[in-house]
Amino acid sequence: MSTKDIVNSVMEKIENKEVKMRPKWHFTLLTTSLVAGIVSLGVVAGYAIRIILINVTIASSSTPRYGLRQQLAEMTSNLPIEATLIAVAAIALLIYLIKAKSELYKYKLRWIILGAITLSIIVGILFTLILPGHMENRGEGSQQHTPRGKRIQKQ
Amino acid sequence: MDESKLIQSIQKGDIEAYRHIVEKYQSPLLRYVVSLIRDTDLAEDAVQETFIKAYKNLQSFDRKKQFSSWIYRIAHNSAMDAVKRNRSVPFDDAILAEPALRVEPTIAEEIDAEITSNQVSECLYELPLKYREPLVLYFLQQKSYQEIADVLRASTTSIGVRITRAKQKLRAICKRKGVTP
């Protein structure tokens, strides 16, 4: 094949509609799903980190830590299922778009997953640092229990 | 016409404008890919694939960025894919240096006289790909450090270090082979 053949071969495929330009929405969807997936995974990771920290605190404490146990029960019952579902759906869509539909800038699947997990943990840590009150007080029950926790501390 | 405007018109649906892009980039890309995989047939297929991929994904191209870096990156990926697909074609640099597996001089001369007509090219092909690629982009493709960094997804500092090391290694190889660069 000469270089002239490359031009003709490529142009022939384009003109015969064998090769079509992907629409802009394809790439918008790709970016949106990535952002949605990372944010949702971050929320889930934030909850997971909080739950682990509370568990560790309870396990390492010599006192019963009833306040923390209550908080743990509330957090477990108020797990953000919607965020988990969005995260899983967005990551699945992202992997599909990258692996099946996009041939550009190929990354190995393990790197995509590893990257998503790392990013979500970072976002999760940020969530726990920025929004600890929001995460602890999610749900009606927590609003009733938090003041009691404060009273216990005062005593 | 300005390249950015040409890209814009292709994005808007002017298919014929893409011919100018293919004509402009086919030879430099072919030289680049041959320098990576040392197989003319595979290189031609990879370059064709590059243009097809670039066309398919042209809507994702940000016109504020350099088109050449973008298409060279696609060419790089296509070359790597071509090697993976054709496992029978040796990719190991040590094996690539074997005379029997080299690109035929007559064909190679058509591709790049700069490379094959000079004995230094023999030394160049003995360089590991990690060093050969930035060297080829810098000296044969006349790319800037920033452009090479964009193509290879590395920092300009890292590219600078790689080029310096590549030159040192190339000098050592040439010396061993009795070639004066």
Boltz contact constraints between the chains, C-beta under 6 A:
constraints:
  - contact:
      token1: [A, 1]
      token2: [B, 44]
      max_distance: 6.0
  - contact:
      token1: [A, 3]
      token2: [B, 26]
      max_distance: 6.0
  - contact:
      token1: [A, 3]
      token2: [B, 27]
      max_distance: 6.0
  - contact:
      token1: [A, 6]
      token2: [B, 26]
      max_distance: 6.0
  - contact:
      token1: [A, 6]
      token2: [B, 47]
      max_distance: 6.0
  - contact:
      token1: [A, 6]
      token2: [B, 48]
      max_distance: 6.0
  - contact:
      token1: [A, 7]
      token2: [B, 22]
      max_distance: 6.0
  - contact:
      token1: [A, 7]
      token2: [B, 23]
      max_distance: 6.0
  - contact:
      token1: [A, 9]
      token2: [B, 48]
      max_distance: 6.0
  - contact:
      token1: [A, 10]
      token2: [B, 22]
      max_distance: 6.0
  - contact:
      token1: [A, 10]
      token2: [B, 51]
      max_distance: 6.0
  - contact:
      token1: [A, 11]
      token2: [B, 19]
      max_distance: 6.0
  - contact:
      token1: [A, 14]
      token2: [B, 15]
      max_distance: 6.0
  - contact:
      token1: [A, 19]
      token2: [B, 52]
      max_distance: 6.0
  - contact:
      token1: [A, 19]
      token2: [B, 55]
      max_distance: 6.0
  - contact:
      token1: [A, 21]
      token2: [B, 58]
      max_distance: 6.0
  - contact:
      token1: [A, 22]
      token2: [B, 56]
      max_distance: 6.0
  - contact:
      token1: [A, 22]
      token2: [B, 59]
      max_distance: 6.0
  - contact:
      token1: [A, 24]
      token2: [B, 59]
      max_distance: 6.0
  - contact:
      token1: [A, 27]
      token2: [B, 60]
      max_distance: 6.0
  - contact:
      token1: [A, 103]
      token2: [B, 53]
      max_distance: 6.0
  - contact:
      token1: [A, 104]
      token2: [B, 57]
      max_distance: 6.0
  - contact:
      token1: [A, 106]
      token2: [B, 77]
      max_distance: 6.0
